[in-house]
Amino acid sequence: MTASGVSGDGGVSSEEAASGAVARALLSSRLSSKTRIGAAIGPLTSYRVGGCASALVVVDNRDELAELCGVLKNAQGGADTPVAVIGRGSNLLVSDEGFAGVAVMLGGSFGETSIAGTTVVAGGAAKLPVVARASVNAGLTGFEWAVGVPGSVGGAVRMNAGGHGAEMKDSLVAVKLVDLRKGDLLSRSNEDLAFGYRTSSVSATELVLEARFELSPGPVADGRAMLADIVSWRRTNQPGGQNAGSVFTNPDGDSAGRLIESVGAKGLRIGTAEVSQKHANFIQADENGRAADILSLMKEIQRRALESHGIELVFETHLLGFGDHVAGTGEADNR
Ligand SMILES: Cc1cc2nc3c(=O)[nH]c(=O)nc-3n(C[C@H](O)[C@H](O)[C@H](O)COP(=O)(O)OP(=O)(O)OC[C@H]3O[C@@H](n4cnc5c(N)ncnc54)[C@H](O)[C@@H]3O)c2cc1C
């Protein structure tokens, strides 16, 4: 694997050396069967481009999570090893060089959802469309919007995902999360999550394990009709294929898609990446595409919007493995 951060003399970077030591520690821990060294994480994203992580660990329950935190805390190099959480990868661009660190995914019991009365408790790995449909079938309303968002509950909490006039913030009461560096199980209320427009207080080293929502009673038939409307609206207005949804957040009082069209970037292609003809705020990747082309296209759009309108478009997509020089990656936070 080539990973970002290779030292200037062509040797191994400090992150790679630390990650290698932690990967070996993981292989000698109880997580050996859950650890893949040099795992291809790019294909786990909806762009389906990008390289490998030094190690990928899938944790299925709280015991495995405790073991992982123990390794990160105690193994040689653990404190210097970047960590990253991957949900359904539907808002993530992984660099072609990969990620010199430990990537963590939730599976198993973290994918479960339970409903009692108007309270929905969903695991961090639960799929948003599944939770949306389950809530409607239980006679609840307030989470239908999420049926068209192909992410996990944990990823949606970090992103404060939203659509169709609603967002996570509206129905979320509290989450349970763990800081992978410290291992302590924490609760954070809606207020403490400090939700903003596609932002929250969840940091790059924190893992959302579970979210509790409070919804309202509503007729099942109305809920099902709303789900069908949303699904059909998405099919009509958004492209399928390899993309990560909206690339940029909407600037105040405007739409990023409109702005991108206005600078003549609809349909613009750089190498293996193209601005969608159906929705200008989506970038489509070719099969066997390159993350570098997607990033170049994102930067070219930013350049044109700034030059023509004086507007700095902000990445909604999170970037992984590109180094600190790319604005908006949040990569420094992975340490
Ligand atoms: C076709 C399409 C349509 C979309 N439509 C919408 C939309 O309408 N509205 C919208 O808001 N988004 C939309 N998205 C973007 C995306 O689905 C959401 O942002 C979603 O919430 C991301 O969840 P994820 O599990 O895929 O996160 P990922 O892409 O895997 O990760 C995104 C960020 O969340 C972090 N993360 C992931 N899981 C966890 C966890 N358990 N704990 C802590 N951090 C975590 C990652 O480290 C990363 O920083 C769309 C994407 C696609 C492909």
The ligand as an SDF file (V2000), in Angstrom:
LIG
                    3D

 53 58  0  0  0  0  0  0  0  0999 V2000
  -27.2730    9.0450   -3.6090 C   0  0  0  0  0  0  0  0  0  0  0  0
  -26.9630    9.7780   -2.3300 C   0  0  0  0  0  0  0  0  0  0  0  0
  -27.8980   10.6380   -1.7730 C   0  0  0  0  0  0  0  0  0  0  0  0
  -27.6270   11.3270   -0.6030 C   0  0  0  0  0  0  0  0  0  0  0  0
  -28.5640   12.1630   -0.0920 N   0  0  0  0  0  0  0  0  0  0  0  0
  -28.3190   12.8190    1.0560 C   0  0  0  0  0  0  0  0  0  0  0  0
  -29.3040   13.6900    1.6320 C   0  0  0  0  0  0  0  0  0  0  0  0
  -30.3910   13.8530    1.1220 O   0  0  0  0  0  0  0  0  0  0  0  0
  -28.9940   14.3160    2.7790 N   0  0  0  0  0  0  0  0  0  0  0  0
  -27.7920   14.1550    3.4020 C   0  0  0  0  0  0  0  0  0  0  0  0
  -27.5790   14.7520    4.4530 O   0  0  0  0  0  0  0  0  0  0  0  0
  -26.8510   13.3360    2.8880 N   0  0  0  0  0  0  0  0  0  0  0  0
  -27.0790   12.6690    1.7400 C   0  0  0  0  0  0  0  0  0  0  0  0
  -26.1170   11.8320    1.2250 N   0  0  0  0  0  0  0  0  0  0  0  0
  -24.8160   11.7140    1.8940 C   0  0  0  0  0  0  0  0  0  0  0  0
  -24.7220   10.5790    2.9380 C   0  0  0  0  0  0  0  0  0  0  0  0
  -25.6070    9.5230    2.6330 O   0  0  0  0  0  0  0  0  0  0  0  0
  -24.9930   11.0970    4.3560 C   0  0  0  0  0  0  0  0  0  0  0  0
  -24.0880   12.1120    4.7170 O   0  0  0  0  0  0  0  0  0  0  0  0
  -24.8850    9.9610    5.3790 C   0  0  0  0  0  0  0  0  0  0  0  0
  -25.3320   10.4060    6.6030 O   0  0  0  0  0  0  0  0  0  0  0  0
  -23.4570    9.4390    5.5390 C   0  0  0  0  0  0  0  0  0  0  0  0
  -23.5230    8.2740    6.3240 O   0  0  0  0  0  0  0  0  0  0  0  0
  -22.4500    7.1180    6.1100 P   0  0  0  0  0  0  0  0  0  0  0  0
  -22.7290    6.0460    7.0890 O   0  0  0  0  0  0  0  0  0  0  0  0
  -22.4070    6.6980    4.6940 O   0  0  0  0  0  0  0  0  0  0  0  0
  -21.1230    7.8800    6.5170 O   0  0  0  0  0  0  0  0  0  0  0  0
  -19.6820    7.7840    5.8310 P   0  0  0  0  0  0  0  0  0  0  0  0
  -19.7390    8.3100    4.4600 O   0  0  0  0  0  0  0  0  0  0  0  0
  -19.1280    6.4340    6.0070 O   0  0  0  0  0  0  0  0  0  0  0  0
  -18.8890    8.8150    6.7550 O   0  0  0  0  0  0  0  0  0  0  0  0
  -19.2290   10.1730    6.7700 C   0  0  0  0  0  0  0  0  0  0  0  0
  -18.5950   10.7990    8.0200 C   0  0  0  0  0  0  0  0  0  0  0  0
  -19.2130   10.2480    9.1800 O   0  0  0  0  0  0  0  0  0  0  0  0
  -18.2380    9.5480    9.9770 C   0  0  0  0  0  0  0  0  0  0  0  0
  -18.9010    8.3590   10.5090 N   0  0  0  0  0  0  0  0  0  0  0  0
  -19.4430    7.3190    9.8260 C   0  0  0  0  0  0  0  0  0  0  0  0
  -19.9920    6.4330   10.6920 N   0  0  0  0  0  0  0  0  0  0  0  0
  -19.7770    6.9310   11.9410 C   0  0  0  0  0  0  0  0  0  0  0  0
  -20.0820    6.4810   13.2580 C   0  0  0  0  0  0  0  0  0  0  0  0
  -20.7250    5.3180   13.5090 N   0  0  0  0  0  0  0  0  0  0  0  0
  -19.6920    7.2470   14.2940 N   0  0  0  0  0  0  0  0  0  0  0  0
  -19.0310    8.4200   14.0990 C   0  0  0  0  0  0  0  0  0  0  0  0
  -18.7110    8.8940   12.8840 N   0  0  0  0  0  0  0  0  0  0  0  0
  -19.0850    8.1570   11.8230 C   0  0  0  0  0  0  0  0  0  0  0  0
  -17.0810    9.2390    9.0300 C   0  0  0  0  0  0  0  0  0  0  0  0
  -15.8780    9.1240    9.7390 O   0  0  0  0  0  0  0  0  0  0  0  0
  -17.1110   10.4760    8.1410 C   0  0  0  0  0  0  0  0  0  0  0  0
  -16.4670   11.5400    8.7760 O   0  0  0  0  0  0  0  0  0  0  0  0
  -26.3740   11.1350    0.0460 C   0  0  0  0  0  0  0  0  0  0  0  0
  -25.4370   10.2530   -0.5060 C   0  0  0  0  0  0  0  0  0  0  0  0
  -25.7220    9.5720   -1.6860 C   0  0  0  0  0  0  0  0  0  0  0  0
  -24.7070    8.6280   -2.2380 C   0  0  0  0  0  0  0  0  0  0  0  0
  1  2  1  0
  2  3  1  0
  2 52  2  0
  3  4  2  0
  4  5  1  0
  4 50  1  0
  5  6  2  0
  6  7  1  0
  6 13  1  0
  7  8  2  0
  7  9  1  0
  9 10  1  0
 10 11  2  0
 10 12  1  0
 12 13  2  0
 13 14  1  0
 14 15  1  0
 14 50  1  0
 15 16  1  0
 16 17  1  0
 16 18  1  0
 18 19  1  0
 18 20  1  0
 20 21  1  0
 20 22  1  0
 22 23  1  0
 23 24  1  0
 24 25  2  0
 24 26  1  0
 24 27  1  0
 27 28  1  0
 28 29  2  0
 28 30  1  0
 28 31  1  0
 31 32  1  0
 32 33  1  0
 33 34  1  0
 33 48  1  0
 34 35  1  0
 35 36  1  0
 35 46  1  0
 36 37  1  0
 36 45  1  0
 37 38  2  0
 38 39  1  0
 39 40  1  0
 39 45  2  0
 40 41  1  0
 40 42  2  0
 42 43  1  0
 43 44  2  0
 44 45  1  0
 46 47  1  0
 46 48  1  0
 48 49  1  0
 50 51  2  0
 51 52  1  0
 52 53  1  0
M  END
$$$$
